Amino acid sequence: MMDKELEKLSRLTPPAADPEARARALAAAMQAFDSAENNAAAAQGNAKGWRPSSIINWIRSPAVNKKFLAGSALATLLVIPAAGYLTLELARNQPIVDQEKIAGAVSKNDMPKPAQPRLSEALAEENRPAQSSVADSAQILQDKEPQATKSAAELRAEFDAGEIAGLKNKSDESAAALGMAKRAAPAAPGVVAQLAEPMAVAPLPVPPADGRMQIQLDPSRERFANAAANPIKSVATDPVSTFSADVDSASYSFVRRSLTGGAMPDPQSVRVEEMINYFPYDWAGPEKADQPFKATVTVMPTPWNHDTELMHVAIKGYDIAPATAPHANLVFLIDVSGSMDEPDKLPLLKSAFRLLVSKLKADDTVSIVTYAGNAGTVLEPTRVAEKSKILSAIDRLEAGGSTGGAEGIEAAYNLAKQAFVKDGVNRVMLATDGDFNVGPSSDEDLKRIIEEKRKDGIFLTVLGFGRGNLNDSLMQTLAQNGNGSAAYIDTLAEAQKALVEEAGSTLFPIAKDVKFQVEFNPERIAEYRLIGYETRALNREDFNNDRVDAGDIGSGHSVTAIYEITPKGSPAVMNDDLRYGAAGKASAETSDGTHQGELAFVKMRYKLPGEDKSALITTPVGDGNTVATVDAAPGDVRFSVAVAAFGQKLSRIAALDAYSYQAIADLAAASRGTDPFGYRSDFLGLVRLADGLSQQ
């Protein structure tokens, strides 16, 4: 009897489920399921309590009957918990966090293993937009049994034909699926919410064999000044070249970091003059401080073009003896915004400033200002004799907040003015990743602030840290307009070089507003090209205008400038002769033989610290400055030329296309000379890295 009654009941058509009742039933069932799952006894061999196979694998098991699941509320109950995991697979256009973040409070070691790669391969094959419900995708997972070999296109066709669970166009099941996905993936609610709207996704990457998810880094937001390389100029029409001195070194260390990280540097990040001037050279310097510079000029054959020559101009600044160094009043302006919370940013910055403090004299003064949204004074002007107090203030720095640099700059300059040392060094040292995003943040706005502050006799040093959002363009703008310099600190060794070994040139200026002007003799030279200094170019009339700002040079600094010049009559001449040659006529003095033996005339203008009127130094360049072969040039000259070649090749200057990295390495190795700190050996390593990376 009982069997007959059951048979009758089996033939009855059940009433349609009420959507609200179904939602309540699903919620109650899911709560019961969660409770059972969380309170289950530990499975054998797993002390953490996870089952040996996850619910996803259970759904995929052949033991689960497909027809039994289709169209029932129980099907939804069993399939939906898979949505949390599947959601993460479908949202690959979002940066993916690690498993620990996805699991919330559950530890990484407790997580069940992700599904096998076959699902990602199938979905990537079609690259369809993720516009179907999560339930749709979960059902695809259900049907994709280990024995199945259907393609994504076939699975999609089955879905379109209504063969998979009958869930197409049923918004209530889709809504329920999304709700369950949120429960299954509490660590990524934003990602799940996005699935409620149609979105396109990139092809899904295939997970590695070990099933671990891969971290995807945000695209780089680094900013560099977009300066075109200097062109070849005709001496007949443009015989004078004018530019500002540059002793920055940021570009070299940034290039080094890129190459050692396995990537060729952005060509815009390469400033050839900064690479050349990164290295110490044994140029002959002046004997007295009353004339702070001495120029040494060498003309030699061009290694990469036998039809041109190089005019190498080396300037050495007067070296202040440590005993006579003036007192220093330094303000550390430190970016502690959230973007600085990385190992190569604030922690490295703190170590760098500790090194600098150890170099200062007891009577020097240090203040500390931080900024992150709002500026704050961490340390009032304090004598270095109280070193422990200064170091303790540095150690307490922590990162967090947005980056409002303008207010910090105001506070730092006010402290520097408060502790101003007459006839001493007054300097703000700005340490940042350059990410100014609160308050006046355009380069021009901050440039105006810095220009106003430099009138008080306070210099500026800019130290860049970290990767990912480095604003190199802004660092250069601030340094160039604040009577200062810029460096990029990528390692503690670089901090030691910039702030300890070269502390004299970094901290103690011997001249400001240093300008160079070179005039070429049209009787001897047809064309020229200045290598580097694109961001330091000046108008010809700026040279004699003392109101025009220029670069500053510190104690013992060396400055090197290299021109590629084309002699008259060389087959390398690129410009045709003028039809109406008046512009190219030589001056009366040159025609009468007064300066006929000269190739060029080098002029330098500078102001001593605290003075507003410039002084002039001149150096004629003639045949006596010429050497016949590359090997005949001094070793430091040849090494700096090798660095210039490397920088140009990284910048993709066409003139260096046929000159190989191996040739650059050979030239540098033959002229390495004395290398007490290993900088030149490291350079050879970078050339070899670039050679290998360029062939990939």
Secondary structure as GFF3:
##gff-version 3
##sequence-region A 1 696
A	DSSP	alpha_helix	2	11	.	.	.	ID=ss1
A	DSSP	alpha_helix	19	39	.	.	.	ID=ss2
A	DSSP	alpha_helix	55	60	.	.	.	ID=ss3
A	DSSP	alpha_helix	66	69	.	.	.	ID=ss4
A	DSSP	alpha_helix	73	79	.	.	.	ID=ss5
A	DSSP	three_ten_helix	80	82	.	.	.	ID=ss6
A	DSSP	alpha_helix	83	90	.	.	.	ID=ss7
A	DSSP	alpha_helix	99	102	.	.	.	ID=ss8
A	DSSP	three_ten_helix	108	110	.	.	.	ID=ss9
A	DSSP	alpha_helix	118	126	.	.	.	ID=ss10
A	DSSP	alpha_helix	134	143	.	.	.	ID=ss11
A	DSSP	alpha_helix	152	160	.	.	.	ID=ss12
A	DSSP	alpha_helix	171	184	.	.	.	ID=ss13
A	DSSP	alpha_helix	189	194	.	.	.	ID=ss14
A	DSSP	beta_strand	233	234	.	.	.	ID=ss15
A	DSSP	beta_strand	240	244	.	.	.	ID=ss16
A	DSSP	alpha_helix	250	260	.	.	.	ID=ss17
A	DSSP	three_ten_helix	267	269	.	.	.	ID=ss18
A	DSSP	alpha_helix	272	276	.	.	.	ID=ss19
A	DSSP	beta_strand	293	302	.	.	.	ID=ss20
A	DSSP	beta_strand	305	317	.	.	.	ID=ss21
A	DSSP	three_ten_helix	322	324	.	.	.	ID=ss22
A	DSSP	beta_strand	328	335	.	.	.	ID=ss23
A	DSSP	three_ten_helix	338	340	.	.	.	ID=ss24
A	DSSP	alpha_helix	346	359	.	.	.	ID=ss25
A	DSSP	beta_strand	365	371	.	.	.	ID=ss26
A	DSSP	beta_strand	375	383	.	.	.	ID=ss27
A	DSSP	three_ten_helix	384	386	.	.	.	ID=ss28
A	DSSP	alpha_helix	387	395	.	.	.	ID=ss29
A	DSSP	alpha_helix	405	418	.	.	.	ID=ss30
A	DSSP	beta_strand	425	432	.	.	.	ID=ss31
A	DSSP	alpha_helix	443	453	.	.	.	ID=ss32
A	DSSP	three_ten_helix	454	456	.	.	.	ID=ss33
A	DSSP	beta_strand	459	465	.	.	.	ID=ss34
A	DSSP	alpha_helix	472	481	.	.	.	ID=ss35
A	DSSP	beta_strand	485	489	.	.	.	ID=ss36
A	DSSP	alpha_helix	492	496	.	.	.	ID=ss37
A	DSSP	pi_helix	497	501	.	.	.	ID=ss38
A	DSSP	alpha_helix	503	507	.	.	.	ID=ss39
A	DSSP	beta_strand	509	520	.	.	.	ID=ss40
A	DSSP	beta_strand	525	530	.	.	.	ID=ss41
A	DSSP	three_ten_helix	534	536	.	.	.	ID=ss42
A	DSSP	three_ten_helix	540	542	.	.	.	ID=ss43
A	DSSP	beta_strand	551	554	.	.	.	ID=ss44
A	DSSP	beta_strand	558	567	.	.	.	ID=ss45
A	DSSP	three_ten_helix	581	584	.	.	.	ID=ss46
A	DSSP	alpha_helix	588	591	.	.	.	ID=ss47
A	DSSP	beta_strand	598	607	.	.	.	ID=ss48
A	DSSP	beta_strand	615	622	.	.	.	ID=ss49
A	DSSP	three_ten_helix	623	625	.	.	.	ID=ss50
A	DSSP	alpha_helix	635	650	.	.	.	ID=ss51
A	DSSP	three_ten_helix	654	656	.	.	.	ID=ss52
A	DSSP	alpha_helix	661	670	.	.	.	ID=ss53
A	DSSP	alpha_helix	679	694	.	.	.	ID=ss54
###
